[in-house]
Amino acid sequence: MVNSPAAKSLDYERVLQAIGRLAEKQRLRDLCVLEVEGGVLLQGRALVSSRDGFNLVSKTKVLSHADLEQMIREL
């Protein structure tokens, strides 16, 4: 993670497990995980049903270090 006190307390393995769990819950596919200052940017596509059938919808979420810490505690 980026050089900050909050980032140093996080380890990649646990962060990626937490991101994977979030991606599964939101049914995201074609993921892009980008480390940015202050956290992680997660982008993916979700299959969403509508009256016209199913559509792939792009979703983007910015996860702060605090968000990641909370997600890791919930693993």
Residue, then its C-alpha position, 0 to 999 in steps of 0.5 A: m500500500v502507499n506510504s502512510p501509517a494506515a496503509k502500513s497496517l494492511d497486508y495485501e493478502r487480507v486486502l485482496q480477500a476482502i475485495g474478493r468477498l465484496a466483488e462476490k457479494q456485488r456479483l462483479r466480474d472483469l475486475c480492475v483493482l488499482e491502489v491509489e493514495g488513501g485506499v483502493l479503487l475497485q471497478g467491475r461489471a455486474l450483470v443486472s436484470s431489467r424488464d428488457g433482460f440482462n445488462l452488464v453495468s459498470k460499477t466503481k467503488v473507492l475503498s478507503h483504508a478505514d473501509l478496508e480495515q472494516m472489511i478485513r475485520e468482517l472476514 
